Amino acid sequence: MASFYSPCGIGVDGSGNLYVADLSQTIRKVTPGGLVSTLAGAPWLTGHVDGQGGQARFWFPNGLAVDAAGSIWVAEQTNSDIRKISPEGLVSTLAGSAWQIGSTDGQGSLATFEFPYGVAVARNGDVYTADTGNQIIRKVTPSGVATTVAGTAHEWGTDDGLGGAAKFSNPYGIAIDGSGNAYVADTSNNTIRKVTPNGLVSTLAGVAGQAGADDGPAGAAKFNTPYAIAVDGSGNLFVADTDNNAIRKITPEGLVSTLAGATGSGTPASFAGPSGVAVDGNGNVYVADTWDHLICKITPQGSIITLAGKMRERGSADGHGASASFNFPQGLAVDETGNVFVADTENHAIRKITPDGMVSTIAGVAGQGTFVPGTFPGHLVFPTGIALTPDGDLIVTCNNGIVQITAP
C-alpha cells in the first residue's frame, strides 16, 4: 500500500483526482480508484529544482490548490516562492527565488517573498498570496509578474486604505470571489479584511485588537485568531475562528453569525481548534475539527452533523460515521459529487468520506511516515498555500516566494 509523511495541502480537480502536498518533498496524485503516484519531486530529496516530474525538487511544500484547468499551485513557505505544476507534471517557479527572502516586486526570480502562506487564484488567472512574513498581500500574474497589492513590508498595523497605506498583522488565509475581491483572515488583528482588485483595503468584520466571539453587525462583531477563510458562490464568507473553536459566517449584507461552535448563541455543536473549512456547490460547509478528530458538516439551514469520526478518540479505522476514526485531520476538500477528502495528518494517510458518511483509506498506511533526511542543493521551504489557475496550473506560496507548477 502507498504511504505518506505528514500530508498538508490538498486539492481536487474536476475529474475527482486528489492532489496532496506531502512533506516528503513531493506532490502526490490519488485517482478516484485509490491509485497513488508521485506527480513531482523525489522522496526526501530537498531542493529547488524545476523540471519534469521526478526531476523537480521541493522543500516542505505545504499549501496546494488546483485550478479549473488542472494546474496545481504550491506555496513553499521556507523557499519563499510560488510553484506551478502543469497537467503534464512540468514544475516551474512562477515567482520568487529559493532562499532569497525579501519583499521586492518584479518578474519571476527578481521577485522575493517572506514566508507566504495563503494562496488563491482569480478567474482571470492572477494568483494572490498572503505574504505573511512581509505583512502584505501580493499578486502574481500568469506570466510571473509579482506586485504588492496592499500593505507595506514589515509594517504591522490595522489601517485601512489604498495600497501601501493599509496595514496588516500576520495575514494567513485568503479567498477570492467571482468579482476578483480578495478576503483575508488578518489573524493577529482578529479581523476579516477585504481587498478590491485595485488594492483598496477595508475592514469587513471584527474589531482590530479586540478578541471576542460577539455576533451581529460586522463592525461590532469580534473574532479570536481567525485563520482560514472560504467564499461561496453567493458571496457568503466562512471563517475558521480558531481560538474561538467556532465556524463563523459573514453574509454579503455584513451580518456575522456563529454557524457552529460553542462560543455563539443557539449553536449546540462545539469544535476544538478547527483548522480547515470548505464549501460545496450546495452551500454545505465542511470543517476539519482537528483536536476533536472529527469531520463535520454544516447544512445551509444550520444543522450541524458529525460526518465521521469519534469525539476525542484518535485512530485509523475505516467504516461508517462514528465507526471510523481520525488522527488530527487538517486539510480537506470537497468534489462536485459531495465526496470529502481528508488529509489525516498524523495517520499519514488520505481518507475519503462519501456523502452518506462511509470512510475509506484511499492512500497511505496509518503510522508509517518515517522521516529520512534529504540533500541540500537548493530549497523550497515550508510551502503552505495553494490555488488553481483557470489553465489548471497550481500556485504555491513558500518562505521565499511564489512557485508555479504546471497542470499534472
Salt bridges, closest charged atoms under 4 A:
ASP22 OD2 - ARG28 NH1 3.24
ASP50 OD1 - ARG83 NH2 2.82
GLU76 OE1 - ARG83 NH1 2.67
ASP81 OD2 - HIS48 NE2 2.40
ASP105 OD1 - ARG138 NH2 3.00
GLU114 OE1 - HIS154 NE2 2.72
ASP126 OD2 - LYS139 NZ 3.96
ASP131 OD2 - ARG138 NH1 2.72
GLU155 OE1 - LYS167 NZ 3.55
ASP160 OD1 - ARG193 NH2 2.90
ASP186 OD2 - ARG193 NH1 2.74
ASP214 OD2 - LYS222 NZ 3.42
ASP215 OD1 - ARG248 NH2 2.89
ASP241 OD2 - ARG248 NH1 2.77
ASP292 OD1 - ARG312 NE 2.19
ASP318 OD1 - ARG351 NH2 3.00
ASP344 OD2 - ARG351 NH1 2.73
GLU346 OE1 - ARG314 NH2 3.18
ASP393 OD2 - LYS84 NZ 1.23
